[in-house]
Amino acid sequence: MSIFSVLTLIGGLCLFLFGMNVMGEGLVKVSGSKLDSILERLTSNRFKAVILGTAVTAVIQSSSATTVMVVGFVNSGIMKLTQAVGVIMGANIGTTVTSWLLSLTGISGSGVVVSMFKPSSFSPILAVIGIIMYMSAGENVRKKDIGSILLGFAVLMFGMSTMSSSVEPLTQSERFTSILLMFSNPVLGVLAGTALTAVIQSSSASVGILQALCLTGVVPYSAALPIIMGQNIGTCVTAIISSVGGGKNAKRTAMMHLYFNLISTVVFLALFYTINHFVHFAFLGNAATAAGIAVIHSLFNIGACVVWFPFANFLVRLATVTIPEKKGEDEKSEKPGELAVLDDRFLEKPGYAVQISKATAVRMAELTRTCVEMAIDLVRHYSKDTADQIMALEDKVDHYNVALSAYLMKISNKYLWANDSKQVSIMLQCVRDFERISDHATNIKYSMDDLQEADGRITSGGMKELMVYARAVQDILDLTIRAFKDNDLKEARNIEPFESVIDSLSIEMKQRHVDRLRRGKCTLEAGMILEDIITDLERMSDHCSNIGVCMLRISSGDNADTQLIMDQIVAKNDDWFRGEYSKAYEKYVLPTRKIQETDDETTALPDSQAAVEEKPKLPKVKKKKPRKEKAVEGQA
């Protein structure tokens, strides 16, 4: 075998591994969060866990990736050890799909139908279709992902073919044959398979390499069999490395994977060679084929799953004994928090990391909404317990903001598809706005604390107006969260006319408030506090506007600034904007001005005698200048 053949072999291996990676990433993208999220919602039914583990691994073409995700799920508290063991068993079965695909390279025959099943025949066709879809996809992310799957599979098969052709000279090498015969020793064969898989960290790829060597016709089953067994052990290295730095349960998950494959291999080889000592299996001396490798790989993994299935809890106990509880260790310290789901292990699958970040960001937005609702309840009925809950909730939102921002920055350093990159950019800005909204909720809490200390109160008329105004702010926050959660750009565009209505209401409320002060119906101190509350609520709507404009700006793919997007909302949809503004304004009309008013209550005259308010004109969209926020304890 010349140096050029060696270079060809290495080049074929590189293409093979690259194609497998591209195809796997494309499959993950196309499947989206569906298959991965199924793993999070597993029930205690172990049979379902096995099926799901098989399905996920068959789709993403990597048992290592599945087990790494399982380690992350267990470490973050999403999944229990008893659930994880079933997924691990299924992952071992799912990984055999790749070997069956690669076995197509061993098809021989000259018929038209047979020839069409040969990779050398259909791979170029898939490559052409894939490159056309990929290059013409434009903003169609799904079309581009499907194109990458086809290209990855074509490259994988081409790499397989290149490896096979590069090792053909070895068929005439007696030295190569003698080396292969060494691996007929079960111990050496297992060690070789383990080492190869541990280095490339993919049992599918190592099986593919073995299948390529088998196409030379000089690899006997006596050597291939123990190598396959070793490959199952070697694939555990990835999960073990992933568990480093994790909690006890993460390490136990990796140990369960190792024990499952290690014990299965030892028991199988012991039984097989014991029987062979008496029966002498004739096929061991025959040359292994690609299809034969796939058969052995599948039978072993399916058989191991069937045998171990009733004893799955034994694996859990064995892993628990290996990684025991330390004396004096605080059990609470091992319990993961809500933010533990932002696990660095998921960064190896950036698409999935984006999805869990979005789910966490939505959870943060909902906590913000609860914080705002509690602040408004505090204005209605002051309670020390409610005030304390607001502070605790706002502190929780702050932690979400810090953790999410750090995690999103890590994701942004990974290779991302265009759509995922946009989602990360949107989240990085929006989580800050949600956090600022919760800050304004605490500002309202501080204002109500001051009002309680001063033994003051808001007039009946002012309170009625404030509740209408607060309802409008709650509704725009609901609209914003809905748009953010569903990535609904239509809803995001609806935020701006709504926010303009709130601005108009704010101006009108402040004018009415000044009138009450002038007529002596409200104390100066209570009046200042009421104005602070109005301002904080209005600034909440400003942050909702920021979120909506951010979504529109980044999703458009343009480098337009915020003011340009706001101008476009009005300029391009003037009639639409006016219509949306009018509908919202009519929904949140402030109570009619009162003719008779006292400090305790107000009495409205009949509608025929009530003063008629003129509807404010459509406000011009002006560039918003940065405002000075009221200082919040614990923030700069």
Disulfide bonds with the S-S distance in Angstrom:
none
